[in-house]
Every structure is written in C-alpha cells, then in structure tokens.
Amino acid sequence: MEWEEIRTEALKNLGVEKGLRDWDKIKKWEMRTNNFLRLISFAEKSAILQEYTTLNDEFTKKLKDMNRKTDEKLAGGKEEAVGT
C-alpha cells in the first residue's frame, strides 16, 4: 500500500533528522504527542502523495469542465437572467 511506503520513508527520514538509528526508537518517537502531526506534514511533502494529489486535482478540473459544458448545452449556451 502506498501509505505504508510513504509512512516508512517519512519515519526513516525523520529518524535520521532526529538522530535516531534504531527502528524501535523511531517508533517510540512517533507515538509521542504531536509527532503524528510532524509525520503527516513530512508525508504530505512526499513525491508519491504529491503525484496523487496532482492527478486528483486534474481529474476534478476535468469533471468541472465537463459539467460546465453539459450545463451550457442544456441551457442552449445562454445564461438565464436572475429574477426573471
């Protein structure tokens, strides 16, 4: 699963950053209060997650464009005046 890869990579990098070499010490550090937020923040910078986010943003934009074009076709390409 991609999340496990992202989490593992983030934990390894944070472990190196904090000077923790032992996997058990890294996991203990992770379990402390607010360290989950640091892990999430670090994971959000991951290339894999950014790729998924970009793909999702592009897909969302395409759907909005398709819906707009469909709405314009149904309305005959004319905007209806408000209040009439």
Secondary structure, 3 states (H helix, E strand, C coil): CHHHHHHHHHHHHHHHHHCCCCHHHHHHHHHCCCHHHHHHHHHHCCHHHHHHHHHHHHHHHHHHHHHHHHHHHHCCCCCCCCCC
